[in-house]
């Protein structure tokens, strides 16, 4: 490591900056342990000599991929793999993501221009075209970090590079981009941490090409499936988008693979969270649609009024409803299918308003009152099923044995559980159907030469009391973080040790012992069940 002896009057150095992390400057004078420097932005700063590092004036501004090319090895002068940290500007900056900006990064050497999500996407695309290998981009970070927004920027840039102009009808890239608002409407919700990345840009998101380079899409997908076996049916919606390319580097197909929709949110939300956006969008639909589905104020529905949050700042649900319908048109969901989708959404809202009272028999229940009867009938009408059969399904449980079929009645509490289980199942099936329909509409290319995968994973959260679902989400993210640590910290530092390089050990939080403990318990339980 470079020491204080390298810092002298007149030398170019790096000093810490509260806004930019590190900024370069020139040493004016040294008083004992204090270094007085003039920075390139015109400021004069005073720093302890231990916090000042010499600058290699011949090094390229973007850093180097091979750190043996560096004259000095320290934090401000190193570049570890293809990693980008995106920070929330707390305002929309469209000029940073427009077509002009895309052209700036198109084909530019990595590190030649300022750090940008387009630079990362360009490296992936160029490596795919030049080396003929598939790549994956992992977008991770805390809940509310802006992962979905970042994913959309990545997809938009890849569509710009591999899109086809002058093609009649909807192009693959159009449909992939337009699938986002549809999937977000049905798979995203306001949480305690954020409104959802659809409305908030980035707080903190890391884009990582695994293995200090790239991880093949196949390996990444296998890894994700392995992790997700431990969190079955527990987590919020995440997606892995495969964008397929032909031998000319043009987009030829795509597929959206979704992971673990948070089904419990359909029936249970905490203040100040919201349920999935589609429920509020439908309640804000044009009057003729609301009348058709017998919908009104969100406050009148049990699945929505468990929280006092009904609207999002700066978001017009009525407008978003129309935008979602427009996006459905683009991704190939027909008018008839759209009507059916929102019939199901409305049916779930009515289903949640069905209440039960104690029946005459022991451990039995009946529909509580006329209001509940109305919602039962509306649910049956919207789902196009028999109202009596629906009622029986809610207040009775059928068990099939080899000898006979046993029907038992449910008390009011158990009937509510039956109602909620039905609502969660219906919504989950609806979401899966929407994803399958989008994939069928976009079309996949069985002859594609390579692909780029973009993984938009759900976020890490830490509450005073984490639910089991959040525990599983955090576990998944810790597994991904360990993969990052393994390749960026552990393996690199092992190489330094082998080569006997004089360096300072980088401290980082390593939760591998905790993960081992959790996995050990899981596998013991799995073995016992088998």
Secondary structure, 3 states (H helix, E strand, C coil): CCCHHHCCCCCEEEEEECCCEEEEEEEEEEECCEEEEEECCCCEEEEEHHHCEECCCCCCCCCCCCHHHCCCCCHHHCCCCCEEEEECCCCCCHHHCCHHHHHHHCCCCCCCCCCCHHHHHHHHHHHHHHHCCCEEEEEECECCCCHHHHHHHHHHHHHHHHCCCCCCCCCHHHHHHHHHHHHHHHHCECCCCCCCCCCCCCCEEEEECCCCCCCCHHHHHHHHHHHHCCCCCCCCCEEEEEEEECCCCCEEEEEEEEECCCHHHHCCCCCCCCCEHHHHHHHCCCHHHHHHCCCCCHHHCCCCCCCCCCCCCCCCHHHHHHHHHHHHHHCCCCHHHHHHHHHHHHHHHHHCCCCEEECCCCCCEEECCHHHHHHHHHHHHHHCCCHHHHHHHHHEEEEECCCCEEEEECCHHHHHHHHHHHHHHHHHHHHHHHHHHHHHHHCCCCCCCEEEEEEECCCECCCCCCCHHHHHHHHHHHHHHHHHHHHHHHHHHHHHHHCCCCCCCCCCCCCHHHHHHHHHHHHHHHHHHC
